[in-house]
Each structure stands twice: as structure tokens, then as C-alpha cells.
Amino acid sequence: MTDVMLQVLGAGLPELGLSLDAAVQEKLCAFARAMVKQNEVMNLTGITEDAPVAKLHLLDSLTVAACVELTGKSLIDVGCGAGFPGVPLAIACPDTRVTLLDSLGKRMKWLEEVLPSLGISTKCVTARAEEFVSTCRESYDVATSRAVARLNILLELTAPYVKVGGFVVALKGSAAKEELAEAKNAIKKLGLSLVEVKEFTFDGASHGVIVLKKVAPTPPAYPRRFAKIKQNPL
């Protein structure tokens, strides 16, 4: 029997410029399968078929590693949901110190249980992004996030976590450039500068990865309360 998930993952890695040994690829698929299994009792994903899981969860998450150097760095995944992109990054880059942050306790409890059982090392935090930052402001090398909010809102939640010289990496769909134009003011106010937008194609759909560098401290007024951020984005 062919392992479709493993096959699709292996075929997609060279397109990202990544090379991972067989044991790492197997561990990525083991986590994805655990997530699909848990999805039977908990709403984690709408994507459950092997090939789309490999492309749209695993390879999509690994685009972060294709865009910024993660070796020996600290990374926080803000609004990690079922663990993407943070968990695949923790597996592919085991010497990256990964923090998974989400406000939904049930999801985080599952991650806290399943990750050690698969030999995956991360720190799991159940909290709201705009509140947890007070404990670790400007202390991460990289903050990443996928599908949490539009970019001008997302940046206010992620930029305060990143130290000057670090990076915010936002995983976006085909609307990446449009959201970037909308977020010009936020980028400037939060101490960020655009490095690049890298485009990857999965199943014929464009996935834009926006890479921003932290060039100045984020003013202490940010992040505001979430209701404020949503009501009046930067």
C-alpha cells in the first residue's frame, strides 16, 4: 500500500528548497494523522484527505522554514489552532524553540497530550495573544501565524513578540499583496519593514508568505485590547 501522505510530502519538499530525512518526514505525517484522527471528536480541520493534508497543512507550514533561517532561534506561533504552522516547524527544525499559543483550551490540551507522545518538543500556552505578550514582549526571534486575521490586525498581535532584528512571517492565501497594501500604516507604526512576499503554489492555488523584519521597537501602546484592534485596525 502506498503511503500517499508521505509520498506527497516527499515530492513537495524540493519545491520549497528543503531536505528532510525519512524519520523527520515520517514524524510530520504521524502528527498529521493524529490530528485527522482527533478531528473525529473535535473540530480541528476541514481538510482530512491524505494528499491535501500533506500539501495544505504540512508543506504550507514548512514555507516558513523556506523563507527565514530558524536554526537555533525562538519562534512563537500566534493562534496556532490545530498546531499549524508551529508543530511542523518544531519537527523539521528540532533546535528551534517553538511556543504554540492559542486561546482555545481544548485544542491546547490535546496538543499538550499528543506532542510528547510523538517525541515533539514545544511549549504550549493557552492565552489570548494580546494578553500573553506582557510576559514575553520583544523576546522571540520569529513570530508566525496562519489564517488568524487580516494582516493589519494580525501584525498588531504578532509584532510586539519579536525582538528588533527578528521577523514576523504571515502565511496568507492569494490575497497576500492586497492585504499588504492595506497594512502599510500598521507596518510603519509597529516598527516593521517588508523584506519580501514569497509565493508558493499548492494544488494550483497561490499561497503568499509575507516576511517582515523588526527594525524598531513596537511602541508600548500596542497591542491594544482585541475589541479595539478589530474595531479600528491600524
C-alpha positions in Angstrom: 0.0 0.0 0.0 1.4 3.4 -1.0 1.6 6.0 1.8 0.1 8.9 -0.1 0.7 11.5 2.6 4.4 10.6 2.8 4.7 10.5 -1.0 3.1 13.9 -1.5 5.2 15.4 1.3 8.4 14.0 -0.1 7.7 15.2 -3.6 6.9 18.7 -2.4 9.9 19.4 -0.2 12.4 20.1 -3.1 10.0 22.7 -4.4 10.5 24.5 -1.1 14.2 24.0 -1.2 14.1 21.8 1.9 15.7 18.5 2.5 14.4 16.4 5.5 15.5 12.9 6.3 13.0 10.0 6.3 12.5 9.9 10.1 11.5 13.6 10.1 9.1 13.1 7.2 7.6 10.2 9.0 7.1 12.2 12.2 5.4 15.0 10.2 2.9 12.5 8.8 2.5 10.9 12.3 1.4 14.3 13.7 -0.9 15.0 10.7 -2.5 11.5 11.1 -3.0 12.1 14.9 -4.7 15.5 14.0 -7.0 13.8 11.4 -7.9 11.1 14.0 -8.7 13.7 16.7 -10.8 15.6 14.2 -13.4 12.9 14.5 -14.2 14.1 18.0 -13.0 17.7 17.9 -13.3 20.4 15.1 -9.6 20.9 14.1 -9.7 20.9 10.3 -11.9 20.7 7.3 -9.0 19.0 5.4 -8.8 15.3 6.1 -7.7 13.5 2.9 -4.0 12.4 2.8 -2.8 14.4 -0.2 -4.4 17.7 0.7 -3.3 17.3 4.4 0.3 16.9 3.1 0.1 20.0 0.9 -2.2 22.4 2.7 -1.1 21.6 6.3 2.4 20.2 6.2 4.1 21.7 3.2 2.2 25.0 3.7 3.5 25.2 7.3 7.1 24.5 6.1 7.1 27.5 3.8 8.2 29.5 7.0 11.4 27.4 7.1 11.9 28.1 3.4 11.7 31.9 4.0 13.6 32.5 7.2 16.6 30.8 9.0 15.2 29.0 12.1 18.3 27.2 13.3 18.8 27.9 17.0 16.1 30.5 17.0 13.0 31.0 19.2 9.6 31.1 17.4 6.1 31.7 18.6 3.1 30.6 16.5 0.3 33.0 17.4 -3.2 31.5 17.1 -1.8 28.0 16.3 -5.2 26.3 16.1 -4.5 22.6 15.5 -0.8 23.3 15.5 0.0 24.8 12.1 2.5 26.1 11.2 4.2 25.7 14.6 4.2 21.9 15.0 5.6 21.0 11.6 8.3 23.7 12.1 9.2 22.1 15.5 9.5 18.7 13.8 11.5 19.9 10.8 13.8 22.2 12.9 14.2 20.4 16.2 16.7 23.0 17.5 14.2 25.8 17.1 12.5 26.6 20.4 8.8 26.7 19.5 5.9 28.2 21.6 2.4 27.4 20.5 -0.2 30.0 21.5 -3.9 29.8 21.3 -6.9 30.9 23.4 -8.9 27.7 22.9 -8.1 25.4 25.9 -9.5 22.2 24.4 -7.1 22.4 21.4 -4.1 23.2 23.5 -4.9 20.4 26.0 -4.9 18.0 23.0 -1.6 19.4 21.7 -0.1 19.1 25.3 -1.0 15.4 25.3 -0.2 14.3 21.7 3.1 16.1 21.1 5.2 14.5 23.9 3.7 11.1 22.8 5.2 11.7 19.3 8.5 13.0 20.7 7.8 16.6 19.7 9.1 19.3 21.9 7.2 22.6 22.2 5.9 25.0 24.8 2.0 25.1 24.8 0.3 28.3 26.1 -3.4 28.8 26.4 -3.9 32.6 26.4 -5.0 35.5 24.2 -2.3 36.9 22.0 -2.8 40.5 23.2 -2.6 39.4 26.9 0.3 36.8 26.9 2.7 39.3 25.3 3.0 41.2 28.6 5.1 38.3 29.9 7.5 38.0 26.9 7.5 41.2 25.0 10.1 41.5 22.2 11.7 38.2 23.3 11.3 36.0 20.2 13.3 35.8 17.0 10.3 34.9 14.9 6.5 35.2 15.2 4.4 33.4 12.7 0.7 33.0 12.1 -1.7 31.4 9.6 -5.2 32.3 8.8 -5.9 34.2 12.1 -6.9 37.6 10.8 -6.3 40.2 8.1 -2.7 41.4 8.0 -3.3 44.9 9.6 -4.9 43.2 12.6 -2.5 40.2 12.7 0.6 42.4 12.8 -0.6 44.2 16.0 -0.9 40.8 17.6 2.4 39.4 16.4 4.9 42.3 16.1 5.1 43.0 19.9 6.5 39.5 20.5 9.5 40.0 18.2 12.9 41.4 19.2 14.4 44.1 17.0 16.3 42.3 14.2 13.8 39.4 14.3 11.0 38.5 11.8 7.2 38.3 11.5 6.2 35.7 9.0 2.5 35.7 7.9 1.1 32.8 5.9 -1.5 34.2 3.6 -3.5 32.9 0.6 -3.8 34.6 -2.8 -4.8 37.9 -1.1 -1.3 38.5 0.3 -0.5 41.5 -1.8 -3.9 43.1 -1.3 -3.6 42.7 2.5 -0.1 44.1 2.4 -1.3 47.3 0.7 -4.0 47.6 3.4 -1.4 47.1 6.2 1.1 49.8 5.2 0.3 52.0 8.2 0.4 49.1 10.6 3.8 48.0 9.3 5.2 51.5 9.9 3.6 52.1 13.3 4.7 48.7 14.7 8.4 49.0 13.8 8.4 46.6 10.9 9.8 46.7 7.4 8.8 44.5 4.4 11.5 42.0 3.4 9.6 40.0 0.7 6.5 38.3 -0.3 7.3 34.7 -1.5 4.7 32.9 -3.5 4.2 29.1 -3.4 1.6 27.1 -5.3 -0.3 24.2 -3.8 -3.0 22.4 -5.9 -3.0 25.3 -8.3 -3.7 27.9 -5.6 -1.3 30.6 -4.7 0.0 30.8 -1.1 1.8 34.1 -0.2 4.2 34.2 2.6 4.8 37.7 3.9 8.2 38.3 5.6 8.7 41.4 7.7 11.7 42.4 9.7 11.5 44.2 13.1 13.6 47.3 12.6 12.5 49.3 15.7 10.8 48.5 19.0 7.0 48.3 18.9 5.5 51.3 20.8 4.2 50.2 24.3 0.7 51.3 23.3 0.4 48.1 21.1 -1.2 45.7 21.2 -4.5 47.3 22.2 -7.4 45.2 23.5 -8.7 42.9 20.8 -12.1 44.6 20.5 -10.2 47.9 19.8 -7.9 46.3 17.3 -10.8 44.8 15.4 -13.0 47.9 15.6 -10.2 50.3 14.5 -7.3 48.4 12.7 -4.1 50.3 12.3 
